[in-house]
């Protein structure tokens, strides 16, 4: 209980609470956040590998429900239909290789099924954010090959730009309402190169591992190290205080042994004895005087014990002054 009371101080209580809170945050939020991003990246890499290895297939065979836009993203699909050149929007605030671009989003009317939104590619932003001229989508029935994309989360916030609505994210539902078309809301298509109506094709992400797995493992390690460091500091504190107690006990034991032997190093016992035997010496000290002297001696012993403990932990004052002088000399030389 005495050891436990030593840690019931504001500093130790705050330190324990901070270590517990930090470890809980590491295990409950920070590590799962990074590990979840690592899982998402692995899933995207798997879809990219599948899109490279698989041959293009008709859209209705690849996408059978709204959830397939996310599960089969980046798959190559084929589709026949007609472009709607008058139903077009721009995707703004995007960049390719460090250059600001506008992506051109055009409605495609397939032979079977509801209309689809198709990203035909991008054009570079002109001066003062102007929209440059670009080829219009061809008329008549065409067949296209494109990649499946899932709708982007966020607020589209359509604004008027050079006579066309411009949005921040690809949300087919919002863009369809703006253009007056009932588009498939769960996803859209991204046109590949050398297709009827294609512009500069939008790049696809590369297959990469990313740093998220290592970040997640680091947060797990931090969650373990925080309480471990707290335990180490508590153990070091207990060990230091026990060492101080042992030093004080040794001093008190030595003083008690000197007192029991009847005299100190200056021969007090012989002096007192000669006074009793011969009667020529001074009279023995009174009880009050002896008690006061013992109290003073114990106080001096406690001070010396504390000083020895401080020197054992931090070193002599002269040594500390010498180290500071050496550091100042090193700084002056540098």
Residue pairs with C-beta under 8 A, 6 or more apart in sequence:
3 238
6 237
6 238
6 241
7 13
7 234
7 237
12 234
15 230
15 233
16 230
19 226
19 227
19 229
19 230
20 227
22 222
22 223
22 226
23 223
23 224
23 226
23 227
24 223
25 223
26 219
26 220
26 222
26 223
26 226
27 220
27 223
30 219
31 216
31 217
31 219
31 220
31 223
32 216
33 216
34 212
34 213
34 215
34 216
34 219
35 212
35 213
35 216
37 210
37 212
38 210
38 212
38 213
38 216
41 208
41 209
41 210
41 212
44 73
44 205
45 207
45 208
47 71
47 72
47 73
47 74
47 75
48 74
48 204
48 205
48 207
49 207
50 72
50 74
50 75
51 74
51 75
51 76
51 147
54 75
54 76
55 76
56 76
56 77
56 78
56 145
57 75
57 76
57 77
57 78
58 77
58 78
58 79
59 77
59 78
59 79
59 110
59 148
59 189
60 112
60 113
62 68
62 72
62 75
62 77
62 148
63 69
63 72
63 77
63 148
63 187
66 185
66 186
66 187
67 186
68 148
69 148
69 149
69 150
69 151
69 186
69 187
70 150
70 186
70 187
72 148
73 147
73 148
73 149
73 150
73 187
74 147
74 148
74 149
74 204
75 147
75 148
76 145
76 146
76 147
76 192
77 145
77 146
77 147
77 148
77 189
78 143
78 144
78 145
79 108
79 110
79 116
79 143
79 144
79 146
79 189
80 110
80 111
80 141
80 142
80 143
80 144
81 108
81 109
81 110
81 111
81 141
81 142
81 144
82 108
82 109
82 139
82 140
82 141
82 142
83 106
83 107
83 108
83 109
83 137
83 138
83 139
83 142
83 196
83 197
84 106
84 107
84 108
84 109
84 115
84 137
84 181
85 106
85 136
85 137
85 139
87 106
87 107
87 179
87 180
87 181
88 104
88 105
88 106
88 107
88 137
88 164
88 179
89 105
89 158
89 164
89 165
89 166
89 167
89 175
89 178
89 179
90 102
90 103
90 104
90 105
90 131
90 161
90 162
90 164
90 165
90 166
90 167
91 102
91 103
91 104
91 105
91 119
91 166
91 167
91 168
91 169
91 170
92 102
92 161
92 166
92 167
92 168
93 168
94 100
94 101
94 102
94 103
94 122
95 101
96 122
96 202
96 203
99 124
99 125
100 124
100 125
101 122
101 123
101 124
101 125
102 122
102 123
102 124
102 125
102 131
102 166
103 119
103 121
103 122
103 202
104 119
104 120
104 121
104 122
104 123
104 134
104 199
105 117
105 118
105 119
105 120
105 167
105 170
105 175
105 188
106 117
106 118
106 120
106 137
106 197
107 115
107 116
107 117
107 118
107 176
107 179
107 181
107 183
108 115
108 116
108 117
108 118
108 144
108 189
109 115
110 116
111 141
114 182
114 183
114 184
115 176
115 181
115 182
115 183
115 184
116 172
116 183
116 184
116 188
116 189
117 170
117 172
117 175
117 176
117 183
117 184
117 188
117 189
118 144
118 146
118 188
118 189
118 190
118 191
119 149
119 170
119 188
119 189
119 190
119 191
119 202
120 137
120 191
120 197
120 198
120 199
121 191
121 198
121 199
121 200
121 201
121 202
122 199
122 200
122 202
123 131
123 132
123 134
123 199
123 200
124 132
125 131
125 132
126 132
129 161
130 162
131 161
131 162
131 164
134 199
135 197
135 199
137 196
137 197
138 196
138 197
142 196
142 197
143 196
144 189
144 191
144 195
144 196
144 197
145 191
145 192
145 195
146 189
146 190
146 191
146 192
146 195
147 189
147 190
147 192
147 204
148 187
148 189
149 170
149 187
149 188
149 189
149 190
150 186
150 187
151 170
151 171
151 172
151 173
151 185
151 186
151 187
151 188
152 169
152 170
152 171
153 169
154 168
154 169
154 171
155 168
155 169
156 167
156 168
156 169
156 170
156 171
156 174
156 175
157 167
157 168
158 165
158 166
158 167
158 174
158 175
158 178
159 165
159 166
159 167
160 166
165 175
165 178
165 179
167 174
167 175
167 178
170 188
172 183
172 184
172 185
172 186
172 187
172 188
173 183
173 185
175 183
176 182
176 183
176 185
190 201
190 202
190 204
191 197
191 198
191 201
192 198
192 201
193 201
240 313
243 309
243 312
244 305
244 306
244 309
247 305
247 308
247 309
247 312
248 302
248 305
248 306
248 309
251 301
251 304
251 305
251 308
252 298
252 301
255 297
255 298
255 301
258 264
259 294
261 269
262 268
262 269
262 272
263 269
263 270
263 271
263 272
271 281
272 281
272 284
274 280
274 281
275 281
275 282
275 283
275 284
276 284
285 293
314 320
